[in-house]
Amino acid sequence: MAFYSKKFVKLTEKWIPVSKTVSCYDAKRLAKDIEKESTVSQTDVMAVLNAIPNVMTRYLAEGHSVKLDGIGSFFLTFECKKTGVDTAEEVSMDQVTNIKVQFRPAMKSGSMKGKFNNSLIADDIEWTYLPNTKADETDEDVPENEGGNTGGGTGNDDGSFAG
């Protein structure tokens, strides 16, 4: 079961639903649950999960993308200074202000069922209203990306997701 609350958007003066994350599961919890669904021990799963960042970092630094079937692809992008240069010869890495890892979720194969075809979104997901401990939010109450997104984003800044 996934959760949502309500948010008032001052710009449009309308209310919208926003997804809510109730907790964050860590690698240890993931390994424990993977152990239950496979023949691999929790310790072995943890060893693999712990190796992923080092291996992926190396692949990305070598100019490769990394695709995890059923999850998605990771690749490097960067932001540049707002002002470009006049000629191709002037282009340099000195223009780069930030390097990022971009994630593109895997899509479900076959026909697109409904409007949600990200492979990590369950077909039978159920949404339940989760009232806030305070009054439902307005634009000013919630920083961008906190507590979930209303569309097109990548989730919480800390990488958490409801589980």
C-alpha positions in Angstrom: 0.0 0.0 0.0 1.3 3.4 -0.9 0.3 6.7 0.6 -0.6 10.2 -0.4 -1.6 13.5 1.2 -3.0 16.8 -0.1 -1.1 19.9 -1.0 -2.5 23.4 -1.9 -0.6 25.1 -4.7 -0.7 28.8 -4.3 0.2 29.6 -7.9 -2.8 27.8 -9.3 -4.9 28.0 -6.1 -5.8 24.3 -6.5 -5.3 21.2 -4.3 -3.3 18.2 -5.6 -2.3 14.8 -4.3 1.3 14.2 -3.3 2.9 10.9 -2.7 4.2 10.3 0.9 7.1 8.1 1.9 6.5 6.5 5.3 9.9 4.9 5.8 13.2 4.1 4.1 14.4 0.5 3.8 18.1 0.1 3.8 20.4 -2.5 2.1 20.2 -4.8 5.0 16.4 -5.0 4.8 16.7 -5.5 1.0 19.2 -8.3 1.5 17.0 -10.0 4.1 14.0 -10.0 1.8 16.1 -11.1 -1.3 17.3 -14.0 0.8 13.7 -15.1 1.3 13.0 -15.0 -2.5 16.2 -16.8 -3.6 18.8 -19.4 -2.7 21.4 -16.7 -1.8 22.2 -15.9 1.8 21.7 -12.4 3.3 25.4 -12.2 3.8 26.1 -12.9 0.1 23.5 -10.4 -1.0 25.0 -7.8 1.2 28.5 -8.5 -0.3 27.0 -7.9 -3.8 25.1 -4.8 -2.8 28.2 -3.3 -1.1 30.3 -4.0 -4.3 27.8 -2.3 -6.6 28.8 1.4 -5.9 32.5 0.7 -6.5 32.0 -1.2 -9.7 29.4 1.3 -11.0 31.7 4.2 -10.2 34.5 2.6 -12.2 32.2 1.9 -15.2 30.8 5.4 -15.2 34.3 6.9 -15.0 35.3 4.8 -18.0 32.4 6.3 -20.0 30.0 3.4 -19.8 26.3 3.4 -18.7 25.1 0.7 -16.4 21.8 -1.0 -17.1 20.1 -3.2 -14.4 17.3 -5.2 -16.0 14.0 -4.4 -14.5 15.4 -1.4 -12.6 16.9 1.0 -15.1 20.0 2.6 -16.5 22.6 4.9 -14.9 24.8 7.3 -16.8 26.8 10.5 -16.2 25.6 14.0 -17.2 26.8 17.4 -16.2 25.6 21.0 -15.8 27.5 23.8 -17.5 27.9 27.6 -16.8 24.9 29.4 -18.2 26.9 31.2 -20.7 28.3 29.1 -23.6 31.3 29.8 -25.8 31.3 31.2 -29.3 33.2 28.5 -31.1 33.6 24.7 -30.8 37.3 25.1 -30.2 36.6 27.0 -27.0 34.6 24.2 -25.5 36.3 22.7 -22.4 35.5 21.0 -19.2 36.2 24.3 -17.4 32.6 25.1 -18.4 31.3 22.2 -16.2 29.8 23.3 -12.9 28.4 19.9 -11.6 28.7 16.3 -12.6 25.6 14.1 -11.9 24.6 10.5 -12.2 21.3 10.3 -14.1 18.9 7.5 -13.7 16.4 6.4 -16.3 13.9 3.8 -15.0 13.2 0.6 -17.0 9.9 0.5 -18.7 7.5 -2.5 -18.8 7.7 -4.5 -21.9 4.7 -5.2 -24.1 1.7 -2.9 -24.4 1.6 0.1 -22.2 -1.1 -0.5 -19.5 -2.6 2.8 -18.5 -0.3 5.7 -18.2 2.3 4.2 -15.8 4.8 2.0 -17.5 7.8 2.3 -15.2 8.8 -1.3 -14.3 9.2 -0.4 -10.6 5.6 0.7 -10.3 3.3 -2.2 -9.5 0.2 -2.7 -11.7 -2.0 -3.2 -8.7 -0.6 -0.4 -6.4 -3.2 0.9 -3.9 -3.1 4.4 -2.7 -4.3 5.3 0.8 -4.8 8.8 2.1 -2.3 9.6 4.9 -3.2 12.8 6.8 -0.3 14.9 8.0 0.3 15.4 11.7 -0.3 19.1 10.9 -2.8 20.6 8.5 -2.4 19.5 4.9 0.4 21.4 3.2 0.7 24.4 1.1 3.5 25.3 -1.3 5.3 27.1 1.5 5.2 24.2 3.9 7.1 21.6 1.9 10.5 22.0 0.2 10.8 20.7 -3.3 11.0 16.9 -3.5 10.3 16.4 0.2 7.7 13.7 1.0 7.2 12.7 -2.6 6.6 14.2 -6.0 3.5 15.0 -8.0 5.0 13.9 -11.3 8.1 13.7 -13.4 10.6 13.7 -10.6 12.9 11.2 -9.1 11.5 10.9 -5.6 13.0 12.0 -2.4 16.4 13.6 -2.3 17.7 11.0 0.1 16.7 8.2 -2.4 14.0 6.8 -0.1 10.9 5.2 -1.3 7.9 3.6 0.3 8.3 -0.1 0.8 
